Amino acid sequence: MQLFYYPEIGLNDIVTLDKEESQHICRVLRMQVNEKVFLTDGKGNFFTSILLDTNPKGCTIQIKDVEKEYQKRPFY
């Protein structure tokens, strides 16, 4: 599973990834439209999204689901 970082995400947002991440998705992973893309905001949230556009200069994705505090450990 590939996990991408995008700092400012909200549920049902449509976001465009930067050129470096987009090139990796399009040219290295060869992902296609409607494939799942997994993102994190670096704050413990895990997002499931759908790839809408495969432009290597800026892929567009739509956030479909969020899991807050993903794999948070119960330290007391």
Order of alpha helices (4+ residues) and beta strands (2+ residues): beta-beta-alpha-beta-beta-beta
